[in-house]
Amino acid sequence: MDTDIRRVAEARSFAAKRGSDAAGAGQPWLSILVPVYNVLPYLEECLSSIIGQMDGDSGIELILLDDKSTDGSAELCAELIAGTGCNVRMMHHAENRGLSAARNSMLEAAAGDYLWFVDSDDKLLPGAVAALRDIVHASWPDVVLCDYVRDEAPIAAFAGRAGRLDYDIEALIAGTFANRRLHIWSRVWHRDLFASGIRFPEGACFEDMATVPWLMLRAQTYYYAAQPWVYYRSRPGSIMARISRVPRQFDVRRNDELASALNGFHHDLAHAIPGVGQETETLLGRFISREFFKISKRLLRSRQCADFAALRDQVARYRGMMEGNSPVPFSEVAIRYLMKGQVVRAAELWLALAVAGRRPANQVAPMGQRSRFA
């Protein structure tokens, strides 16, 4: 208890100093970072939603990075930002390097205290920047979380207390995995969280899942706004659409990257939060085991495997990649589902485990005990 009280006091003192330092630094309080690649139909709506909320605030900078678009997106960006009077910078990659590289380049160039990564096919909802400004200038948290709208329906990105500065980082981790929303764009990050070298993994998919949990582990404070600030657009060509909705196709590389996105996180969680609670471990185990089930289901639907033996080998391979990253064995996760009355989820997981067969005692995830961000 004394340790918790001391930690909260230290976090409060640090936040107060951060606010004082920022007030005297003269640098932007917010950098909005938008990667651009072949998004011509959505670009004007996205940029208008941001520029319209900058309101001549010199404390906000907008950075765009064109990742070698071929559809005229770069030219449209130049048109849209010309003469706005806002603090806008346009960057370019000489070659297409992918989303993670674009974000990393903008991260290095950003001057703001806070960083908001916004995808160029999404848009900010009215009042989002003003609401963020009020929270930041009052509390200076490490992370600000918001909700979003998808298909005209509001979706909560977090399960936890809202409308207050919070110091319980285990609750931040648990509430994120409980709602299964690991987007980078539904959170605004203080730049200090990246100071330890965390970057998006270049050349890989599922960069949000492979980055967001580690950023949260670096935080001391957070604020959940419980308001939709982002309009999320589902596009047929997105990675998740391609990986989950194309019948009779199974992309091994992308599913492997999904399976390994959380490699080492359980190890880092235990190191950052000694004595982490059973509920938090259960929520992480549920998240990972659910992804294991969905990969297994995609394999079955794809009919890629020639026979049951080949299917079993592939499902067993994914179990071996993923179970070592769970603090709870998958069979125990199924039991805990059942104890919560979630019979269907328990049955689905047991079915995938039955297909995989018995897991050898010495089989662990290839990177299950390795930290990605030491």
C-alpha positions as CSV (number, residue, x, y, z in Angstrom):
1,M,0.0,0.0,0.0
2,D,2.8,2.4,0.9
3,T,4.5,1.7,-2.4
4,D,1.2,2.5,-4.3
5,I,0.8,5.8,-2.4
6,R,4.4,6.7,-3.2
7,R,4.0,5.8,-6.9
8,V,0.9,7.9,-7.2
9,A,2.6,10.9,-5.5
10,E,5.5,10.6,-7.8
11,A,3.2,10.4,-10.8
12,R,1.4,13.5,-9.7
13,S,4.6,15.4,-9.1
14,F,5.9,14.3,-12.5
15,A,2.7,15.4,-14.3
16,A,2.8,18.8,-12.6
17,K,6.4,19.3,-13.7
18,R,5.6,18.1,-17.2
19,G,2.9,20.8,-17.5
20,S,5.2,23.5,-16.2
21,D,8.0,22.5,-18.6
22,A,5.6,22.4,-21.6
23,A,4.2,25.8,-20.8
24,G,7.7,27.3,-20.9
25,A,9.1,25.3,-23.9
26,G,7.2,27.0,-26.7
27,Q,7.0,23.8,-28.7
28,P,3.7,22.3,-30.0
29,W,1.6,20.5,-27.4
30,L,0.2,18.2,-30.1
31,S,1.5,16.5,-33.3
32,I,-1.1,14.8,-35.5
33,L,0.6,12.3,-37.7
34,V,-1.1,11.1,-40.9
35,P,0.6,8.5,-43.2
36,V,-0.7,8.7,-46.7
37,Y,-0.6,5.9,-49.3
38,N,-3.2,5.5,-52.1
39,V,-6.2,6.8,-50.2
40,L,-7.4,9.4,-52.7
41,P,-11.2,8.8,-52.1
42,Y,-10.9,9.4,-48.4
43,L,-8.1,12.0,-48.1
44,E,-10.1,15.2,-48.3
45,E,-12.5,14.2,-45.6
46,C,-9.7,13.1,-43.3
47,L,-7.6,16.2,-43.7
48,S,-10.6,18.6,-43.5
49,S,-11.7,16.9,-40.2
50,I,-8.3,17.7,-38.7
51,I,-7.5,21.1,-40.2
52,G,-11.0,22.3,-39.3
53,Q,-10.2,21.7,-35.6
54,M,-6.7,23.3,-35.5
55,D,-8.4,26.7,-35.3
56,G,-5.2,28.6,-35.8
57,D,-3.8,27.0,-32.7
58,S,0.0,27.3,-33.1
59,G,0.4,24.6,-30.5
60,I,-0.8,22.0,-33.0
61,E,1.2,20.7,-35.9
62,L,0.0,18.4,-38.6
63,I,2.5,16.1,-40.3
64,L,1.7,14.2,-43.5
65,L,3.9,11.6,-45.0
66,D,3.3,10.3,-48.5
67,D,4.7,6.8,-48.8
68,K,5.2,7.0,-52.6
69,S,1.5,7.0,-53.5
70,T,0.6,6.2,-57.2
71,D,-3.0,7.5,-57.2
72,G,-2.5,11.3,-56.9
73,S,-2.8,11.3,-53.1
74,A,0.4,13.4,-52.7
75,E,-0.8,16.0,-55.1
76,L,-4.2,16.2,-53.4
77,C,-2.4,16.7,-50.0
78,A,-0.5,19.6,-51.4
79,E,-3.7,21.2,-52.7
80,L,-5.6,20.7,-49.4
81,I,-2.9,22.2,-47.1
82,A,-2.0,25.1,-49.3
83,G,-3.1,28.4,-47.8
84,T,-4.6,27.0,-44.7
85,G,-2.5,29.1,-42.4
86,C,-2.0,26.1,-40.1
87,N,1.2,24.5,-39.0
88,V,1.3,21.7,-41.6
89,R,4.4,19.8,-42.9
90,M,4.5,17.4,-45.8
91,M,7.1,14.6,-45.9
92,H,7.8,12.1,-48.6
93,H,9.4,8.6,-48.8
94,A,11.4,8.1,-52.0
95,E,10.2,4.5,-52.1
96,N,7.2,2.8,-50.6
97,R,8.3,1.5,-47.2
98,G,5.0,0.6,-45.5
99,L,2.9,1.9,-42.7
100,S,5.3,1.3,-39.8
101,A,8.2,3.0,-41.6
102,A,5.9,6.0,-42.4
103,R,4.9,6.3,-38.7
104,N,8.5,6.0,-37.5
105,S,9.6,8.7,-39.9
106,M,6.9,11.1,-38.7
107,L,7.6,10.2,-35.1
108,E,11.3,11.2,-35.5
109,A,10.2,14.5,-37.1
110,A,7.4,15.4,-34.7
111,A,8.0,18.3,-32.2
112,G,4.8,18.0,-30.1
113,D,4.5,16.9,-26.5
114,Y,1.7,14.5,-27.5
115,L,1.5,12.3,-30.6
116,W,-1.8,11.3,-32.3
117,F,-1.5,8.8,-35.1
118,V,-4.5,9.2,-37.4
119,D,-5.0,6.8,-40.4
120,S,-5.7,8.7,-43.7
121,D,-8.9,6.8,-44.4
122,D,-10.4,7.7,-41.1
123,K,-11.4,11.1,-39.7
124,L,-11.6,13.0,-36.5
125,L,-15.1,13.7,-35.2
126,P,-16.1,17.3,-34.3
127,G,-14.8,18.5,-30.9
128,A,-12.2,15.8,-30.6
129,V,-9.2,18.1,-30.5
130,A,-10.8,20.6,-28.1
131,A,-11.7,17.8,-25.7
132,L,-8.2,16.5,-25.9
133,R,-6.8,19.9,-25.3
134,D,-8.9,20.3,-22.1
135,I,-7.7,17.0,-20.7
136,V,-4.0,17.5,-21.6
137,H,-3.8,21.0,-20.2
138,A,-5.6,20.0,-17.0
139,S,-3.8,16.7,-16.2
140,W,-0.9,16.0,-18.6
141,P,-1.4,12.2,-18.6
142,D,0.9,9.8,-20.4
143,V,-1.9,8.3,-22.4
144,V,-5.4,9.7,-23.3
145,L,-7.9,7.1,-24.5
146,C,-11.0,7.7,-26.6
147,D,-13.8,5.7,-28.2
148,Y,-14.6,5.6,-31.9
149,V,-17.5,5.2,-34.4
150,R,-17.6,2.3,-36.8
151,D,-20.5,1.8,-39.2
152,E,-22.4,4.6,-37.5
153,A,-22.2,2.8,-34.1
154,P,-20.1,4.1,-31.2
155,I,-17.6,1.5,-29.9
156,A,-15.8,1.6,-26.5
157,A,-12.1,1.1,-26.9
158,F,-11.5,0.5,-23.2
159,A,-13.2,-1.1,-20.3
160,G,-12.5,1.0,-17.2
161,R,-13.1,4.2,-15.2
162,A,-13.6,7.3,-17.3
163,G,-13.4,11.0,-16.8
164,R,-10.5,11.1,-14.4
165,L,-6.7,10.9,-14.2
166,D,-5.8,7.4,-13.3
167,Y,-2.6,5.9,-12.0
168,D,-3.4,2.1,-12.1
169,I,-1.4,0.9,-15.1
170,E,-2.5,-2.7,-14.5
171,A,-6.1,-1.4,-15.0
172,L,-5.0,0.2,-18.2
173,I,-3.6,-3.1,-19.5
174,A,-6.6,-5.1,-18.3
175,G,-9.2,-2.7,-19.7
176,T,-7.4,-2.6,-23.1
177,F,-7.3,-6.4,-23.5
178,A,-10.9,-6.8,-22.1
179,N,-12.3,-4.8,-25.0
180,R,-9.7,-6.2,-27.5
181,R,-9.0,-2.8,-29.0
182,L,-5.3,-2.3,-29.5
183,H,-5.4,0.5,-32.0
184,I,-2.7,3.2,-31.9
185,W,-5.2,5.8,-33.2
186,S,-7.7,5.5,-30.3
187,R,-5.0,6.7,-27.9
188,V,-2.9,9.9,-27.8
189,W,0.6,9.3,-26.5
190,H,3.0,11.5,-24.7
191,R,6.3,11.5,-26.6
192,D,8.3,10.4,-23.6
193,L,6.8,6.9,-23.9
194,F,8.8,6.5,-27.1
195,A,12.0,7.7,-25.5
196,S,13.1,4.1,-24.6
197,G,13.3,3.2,-28.3
198,I,9.9,1.7,-29.0
199,R,9.1,1.9,-32.7
200,F,6.7,0.3,-35.0
201,P,8.0,-3.0,-36.5
202,E,8.9,-2.3,-40.1
203,G,8.0,-4.8,-42.8
204,A,5.4,-6.5,-40.6
205,C,1.6,-6.4,-40.3
206,F,-0.3,-5.9,-37.0
207,E,2.0,-3.1,-36.0
208,D,-0.5,-1.7,-33.5
209,M,-0.7,-5.0,-31.6
210,A,3.0,-5.3,-31.6
211,T,3.5,-1.8,-30.2
212,V,0.6,-0.5,-28.1
213,P,0.9,-2.9,-25.2
214,W,4.6,-2.0,-24.6
215,L,3.8,1.7,-24.8
216,M,1.2,1.2,-22.1
217,L,3.7,-0.5,-19.9
218,R,5.9,2.6,-20.0
219,A,3.0,4.8,-18.8
220,Q,2.5,6.1,-15.2
221,T,-0.9,7.8,-15.8
222,Y,-3.8,7.7,-18.2
223,Y,-7.1,9.4,-18.8
224,Y,-10.1,7.6,-20.5
225,A,-12.4,10.2,-22.2
226,A,-15.2,7.6,-23.0
227,Q,-16.2,9.8,-26.0
228,P,-16.0,8.9,-29.7
229,W,-13.2,11.1,-31.2
230,V,-12.5,9.0,-34.4
231,Y,-14.6,7.8,-37.2
232,Y,-13.1,4.4,-38.3
233,R,-13.7,3.3,-41.8
234,S,-13.8,-0.4,-42.7
235,R,-12.2,-0.8,-46.2
236,P,-12.4,-4.0,-48.3
237,G,-8.6,-3.8,-49.0
238,S,-7.5,-3.5,-45.4
239,I,-5.2,-6.1,-43.9
240,M,-7.9,-7.4,-41.5
241,A,-10.4,-7.6,-44.4
242,R,-8.0,-9.6,-46.5
243,I,-6.9,-11.9,-43.7
244,S,-10.3,-12.7,-42.3
245,R,-12.9,-12.4,-45.0
246,V,-11.5,-13.9,-48.1
247,P,-12.9,-17.5,-48.4
248,R,-10.6,-20.4,-49.1
249,Q,-7.5,-18.3,-48.7
250,F,-5.0,-18.4,-45.9
251,D,-2.1,-16.0,-45.8
252,V,0.6,-17.8,-43.9
253,R,2.9,-14.9,-43.5
254,R,0.3,-12.5,-42.2
255,N,-1.2,-15.1,-39.8
256,D,2.3,-15.9,-38.5
257,E,2.8,-12.2,-37.9
258,L,-0.5,-12.0,-36.0
259,A,0.5,-15.1,-34.0
260,S,3.8,-13.6,-32.9
261,A,2.7,-9.9,-32.4
262,L,2.7,-10.3,-28.6
263,N,5.9,-12.2,-28.3
264,G,7.6,-11.4,-25.1
265,F,4.8,-9.2,-23.7
266,H,3.9,-11.6,-20.8
267,H,7.5,-11.5,-19.7
268,D,7.6,-7.7,-19.8
269,L,4.3,-7.4,-18.1
270,A,5.5,-9.5,-15.2
271,H,8.7,-7.5,-14.9
272,A,6.9,-4.1,-15.0
273,I,4.0,-5.1,-12.7
274,P,5.3,-7.7,-10.2
275,G,2.4,-9.8,-8.8
276,V,0.0,-8.9,-11.6
277,G,-3.5,-10.0,-10.8
278,Q,-5.3,-13.2,-11.9
279,E,-8.0,-11.2,-13.8
280,T,-5.4,-9.3,-15.8
281,E,-3.6,-12.6,-16.7
282,T,-7.0,-14.1,-17.6
283,L,-7.8,-11.2,-20.0
284,L,-4.4,-11.5,-21.7
285,G,-4.8,-15.2,-22.0
286,R,-8.3,-14.8,-23.4
287,F,-7.1,-12.3,-26.0
288,I,-4.3,-14.6,-27.2
289,S,-6.3,-17.8,-27.1
290,R,-9.1,-16.1,-29.1
291,E,-6.7,-15.1,-31.8
292,F,-5.5,-18.7,-31.8
293,F,-9.0,-20.0,-32.3
294,K,-9.7,-17.5,-35.2
295,I,-6.5,-18.5,-36.9
296,S,-7.5,-22.2,-36.6
297,K,-10.9,-21.3,-38.0
298,R,-9.4,-19.5,-41.0
299,L,-7.2,-22.6,-41.7
300,L,-10.3,-24.9,-41.6
301,R,-12.3,-22.6,-43.9
302,S,-9.5,-22.2,-46.3
303,R,-9.3,-25.9,-47.0
304,Q,-5.7,-25.3,-47.7
305,C,-4.6,-28.4,-45.8
306,A,-4.7,-31.6,-47.9
307,D,-6.0,-33.8,-45.0
308,F,-6.7,-33.7,-41.3
309,A,-3.1,-34.6,-40.4
310,A,-1.9,-31.5,-42.3
311,L,-4.5,-29.4,-40.6
312,R,-3.6,-30.7,-37.2
313,D,0.1,-30.0,-37.8
314,Q,-0.7,-26.4,-38.8
315,V,-3.0,-25.7,-35.8
316,A,-0.5,-27.3,-33.5
317,R,2.2,-25.0,-34.9
318,Y,0.1,-22.0,-34.1
319,R,-0.6,-23.3,-30.7
320,G,3.1,-23.7,-30.1
321,M,3.7,-20.1,-31.3
322,M,1.0,-18.5,-29.2
323,E,0.4,-20.4,-25.9
324,G,3.9,-19.6,-24.6
325,N,2.9,-15.9,-24.7
326,S,-0.2,-16.5,-22.5
327,P,0.2,-16.3,-18.7
328,V,-2.6,-18.9,-18.6
329,P,-2.6,-22.3,-20.4
330,F,-5.2,-22.3,-23.2
331,S,-7.0,-25.3,-21.5
332,E,-7.3,-23.2,-18.3
333,V,-8.6,-20.3,-20.3
334,A,-11.4,-22.5,-21.6
335,I,-12.3,-23.6,-18.1
336,R,-12.4,-19.9,-17.0
337,Y,-14.7,-19.2,-19.9
338,L,-17.0,-21.9,-18.6
339,M,-16.9,-20.6,-15.1
340,K,-18.1,-17.2,-16.5
341,G,-21.0,-18.9,-18.3
342,Q,-19.4,-18.3,-21.7
343,V,-20.1,-21.8,-23.0
344,V,-19.7,-21.1,-26.7
345,R,-16.3,-19.5,-26.3
346,A,-15.1,-22.4,-24.1
347,A,-16.4,-25.0,-26.7
348,E,-14.7,-23.1,-29.6
349,L,-11.4,-23.0,-27.8
350,W,-11.6,-26.7,-26.8
351,L,-12.3,-27.6,-30.4
352,A,-9.2,-25.8,-31.6
353,L,-7.1,-27.5,-28.9
354,A,-8.6,-30.9,-29.8
355,V,-7.6,-30.4,-33.4
356,A,-4.1,-29.3,-32.3
357,G,-3.7,-32.4,-30.2
358,R,-1.6,-32.7,-27.1
359,R,1.0,-30.0,-26.7
360,P,4.5,-31.3,-25.9
361,A,5.6,-30.2,-22.4
362,N,8.8,-28.5,-23.8
363,Q,7.0,-26.7,-26.6
364,V,7.1,-22.9,-26.1
365,A,6.6,-19.9,-28.2
366,P,9.8,-19.1,-30.2
367,M,10.1,-15.7,-28.5
368,G,7.8,-16.3,-25.6
369,Q,10.3,-15.3,-22.9
370,R,12.1,-12.6,-24.9
371,S,11.5,-8.9,-24.5
372,R,11.0,-7.0,-27.7
373,F,11.9,-3.7,-25.9
374,A,14.5,-4.4,-23.3
